[in-house]
Amino acid sequence: MIVAYVFAALAALLIGGIKVMREYERAVILRLGRIVAHRGPGLIYVIPGVERMLRIDMRTITMDVPSQDVITRDNVSVKVNAVLYFRVVDPNRAVIEVENYLYATSQLAQTTLRSVCGQAELDHLLAERDDVNQKIQTILDEQTGPWGIKVVAVEVKHIDLPQEMQRAMARQAEAERERRAKVISAEGEFQASTRLAEAAARMAVEPISMQLRFLQTLSEIATEHTSTVVIPVPIDLLTPLLEATQRKQAAGPRS
């Protein structure tokens, strides 16, 4: 009877060594304290009492980097938070090279975020966010490489500015818009004056064009307005007509 119990216990112990690893999991095996080649995915066997198994997730991990108080290069106090994407590429090194790779990566991301943002000016931090993200990713990737971790991407999510800085930037943006409006208005006036000068020069060469323009204006006034409009007609406009009439009358008797 005792033998049966012993065999049953041994069978249960041996069966307990059968493990199933998912496609995205790897088993880090410690055999009598020494690490051996990792196993999985699929069905694996861990020798009971001799080997110890640690499950490592190989999927990309999304980690939120808490908001950090940062003083920029131009002495502006801001709060910056980010999101970090990384994954384990070498499960054995992620176990033996660092005690807790998740905690270590989180702490390193926080300090790197403060360091990189503190070296940049506020305008650069706001306008060149992709450059800041790239710098943080490069530094983290170099630091976590020995741990068997690959940093996929880093994205700065939000930059919280003080209220007085927000008001100052709003005034600056308003002043910039007013400056652009004045420049556009001045450019329009310059172009209009240039065109008017060209038109005046052309009319000076061709006086008849002035008369045609005057007649066109009278026609537009008559079309658009029903009230009576009295316009003094300059004698210069009638001079060509009078001269033509005189020449015609003078030519009539000679014929």
C-alpha positions in Angstrom: 0.0 0.0 0.0 2.8 2.4 0.9 4.5 1.5 -2.4 1.4 2.4 -4.3 1.3 5.8 -2.6 5.0 6.4 -3.4 4.4 5.5 -7.1 1.4 7.8 -7.2 3.4 10.7 -5.7 6.2 10.2 -8.1 3.8 10.0 -11.1 2.1 13.3 -9.9 5.5 14.9 -9.5 6.7 13.9 -12.9 3.4 15.0 -14.6 3.7 18.3 -12.7 6.8 19.0 -14.7 4.8 19.3 -18.0 4.3 22.9 -18.9 2.6 24.6 -21.9 4.0 27.8 -23.1 2.0 30.2 -25.2 3.3 31.5 -28.6 4.3 34.8 -27.0 5.9 33.2 -23.9 9.4 31.8 -23.2 10.5 29.7 -20.3 13.8 30.7 -18.6 15.1 27.6 -16.9 17.4 27.6 -13.9 18.9 24.2 -13.4 20.4 23.9 -9.9 20.8 27.7 -9.9 22.6 27.8 -13.3 20.7 29.2 -16.3 20.3 27.0 -19.4 18.7 27.6 -22.8 15.2 29.0 -22.7 12.4 26.9 -23.9 9.1 27.3 -25.7 6.6 28.0 -27.1 4.5 24.8 -26.9 4.8 21.8 -24.7 8.0 21.7 -22.5 9.1 19.7 -19.5 10.7 21.1 -16.4 12.5 18.5 -14.2 10.8 18.8 -10.7 13.2 19.6 -7.9 16.1 20.2 -10.3 14.9 23.0 -12.6 13.0 26.2 -11.9 11.0 28.0 -14.5 10.3 31.7 -15.0 7.7 32.8 -17.6 8.8 35.8 -19.7 6.3 37.7 -22.0 7.8 38.5 -25.4 5.1 40.8 -26.5 5.5 44.6 -26.8 4.8 46.2 -23.5 3.2 49.6 -23.2 4.4 51.5 -20.1 3.1 54.9 -19.0 5.9 57.2 -17.8 4.5 59.3 -15.0 4.5 63.1 -15.2 8.0 64.5 -14.5 8.8 68.0 -13.2 11.3 69.5 -15.7 13.2 72.8 -15.8 14.0 73.5 -19.4 17.3 75.0 -20.7 15.7 78.5 -20.7 14.5 78.1 -17.1 10.9 77.3 -17.6 9.3 74.8 -15.2 7.0 72.3 -17.0 5.5 68.9 -16.4 6.1 66.2 -19.1 4.8 62.7 -19.3 5.3 60.0 -22.0 4.5 56.5 -23.1 7.1 53.8 -23.6 6.9 50.8 -25.9 9.5 48.0 -25.5 9.8 44.2 -25.6 12.1 41.5 -24.4 14.3 40.1 -27.1 16.6 37.9 -24.9 14.6 36.4 -22.0 17.7 34.9 -20.3 19.4 38.2 -20.1 16.2 39.9 -18.9 16.4 37.5 -15.9 20.0 37.4 -15.0 21.2 40.9 -15.9 18.6 42.9 -13.9 16.5 42.1 -10.9 13.2 43.4 -12.2 13.4 44.6 -15.8 9.9 46.2 -15.7 10.8 48.4 -12.7 14.3 49.1 -14.0 13.0 50.2 -17.4 10.4 52.4 -15.8 12.9 54.2 -13.6 15.4 54.6 -16.4 12.6 56.1 -18.7 11.7 58.7 -16.0 15.3 59.9 -15.5 16.0 60.0 -19.2 12.8 61.9 -19.9 13.8 64.6 -17.3 17.4 64.7 -18.6 16.5 65.1 -22.3 13.7 67.6 -21.7 15.9 69.6 -19.3 18.6 70.0 -22.0 16.1 71.5 -24.5 14.5 74.9 -24.7 10.8 75.3 -24.4 10.2 76.3 -28.1 12.3 73.3 -29.2 10.4 71.0 -26.8 7.1 72.1 -28.2 7.9 72.3 -31.9 10.4 69.5 -32.3 8.7 66.7 -30.3 9.8 64.0 -32.8 13.4 64.9 -32.2 12.9 64.7 -28.4 11.2 61.3 -28.8 14.1 60.0 -30.9 16.7 61.2 -28.4 14.9 59.5 -25.5 14.5 56.3 -27.5 18.2 56.1 -28.5 19.4 56.6 -24.9 17.0 54.1 -23.5 17.8 51.5 -26.2 21.5 51.8 -25.4 20.9 51.5 -21.7 18.5 48.5 -21.8 20.3 46.6 -24.6 22.5 44.7 -22.1 19.3 43.6 -20.3 17.9 41.9 -23.4 15.3 44.6 -24.0 14.5 46.5 -27.2 12.9 49.9 -26.9 10.5 50.2 -29.9 9.3 53.8 -29.5 8.9 56.6 -27.0 6.2 59.3 -27.4 5.9 62.4 -25.3 2.2 62.7 -24.6 1.6 66.0 -22.8 3.6 69.1 -21.8 1.9 70.9 -19.0 2.8 74.6 -19.0 2.3 77.1 -16.1 -0.7 79.4 -16.4 1.4 82.5 -16.7 3.4 80.9 -19.5 0.2 79.9 -21.3 -1.0 83.5 -21.2 2.3 84.8 -22.4 2.3 82.3 -25.3 -1.3 83.3 -26.2 -0.3 87.0 -26.3 2.7 86.1 -28.4 0.6 84.1 -30.9 -1.9 87.0 -31.1 0.8 89.5 -31.8 2.2 87.2 -34.5 -1.2 87.0 -36.1 -1.6 90.8 -36.1 1.9 91.2 -37.5 1.1 88.8 -40.4 -2.2 90.6 -41.0 -0.4 94.0 -41.3 2.2 92.6 -43.6 -0.4 91.1 -45.8 -2.4 94.4 -45.8 0.8 96.3 -46.7 1.7 93.9 -49.4 -1.8 94.3 -50.9 -1.5 98.1 -50.8 1.9 97.9 -52.5 0.6 95.7 -55.2 -2.5 97.9 -55.7 -0.4 101.1 -55.9 1.9 99.4 -58.4 -1.0 98.4 -60.6 -2.5 101.9 -60.4 0.8 103.5 -61.4 1.1 101.1 -64.4 -2.5 102.0 -65.3 -1.8 105.8 -65.0 1.3 105.4 -67.2 -0.7 103.6 -69.8 -3.5 106.2 -69.8 -0.9 108.9 -70.1 0.3 107.3 -73.3 -3.2 106.7 -74.7 -5.5 109.6 -73.6 -8.5 108.0 -75.3 -8.4 105.2 -72.7 -9.2 107.7 -70.0 -12.3 108.7 -71.9 -13.4 105.1 -72.4 -12.9 104.5 -68.7 -15.0 107.6 -67.8 -17.8 106.4 -70.1 -17.7 102.9 -68.6 -18.0 104.4 -65.2 -21.1 106.4 -66.3 -22.6 103.2 -67.7 -22.0 101.3 -64.4 -23.6 104.1 -62.4 -26.6 104.2 -64.7 -27.1 100.5 -64.4 -26.6 100.1 -60.6 -28.4 103.2 -59.3 -31.8 104.6 -60.1 -31.2 108.1 -58.6 -30.1 111.0 -60.7 -26.4 111.7 -60.6 -24.9 115.0 -61.9 -21.3 114.6 -62.9 -19.3 117.6 -64.3 -17.6 116.6 -67.5 -14.1 117.9 -67.9 -13.6 119.8 -71.1 -10.6 117.7 -71.8 -12.8 114.7 -72.5 -14.8 116.6 -75.1 -11.8 118.2 -76.8 -11.0 115.2 -79.1 -14.7 115.1 -80.1 -14.8 118.9 -80.8 -11.5 118.7 -82.8 -12.9 115.8 -84.9 -16.1 117.8 -85.6 -14.1 120.8 -86.6 -11.9 118.8 -89.0 -14.9 117.3 -90.5 -16.6 120.6 -91.0 -13.4 122.1 -92.5 -13.0 119.2 -94.9 -16.6 119.5 -96.0 -16.5 122.7 -98.1 -13.2 121.8 -99.8 -14.7 118.7 -101.1 
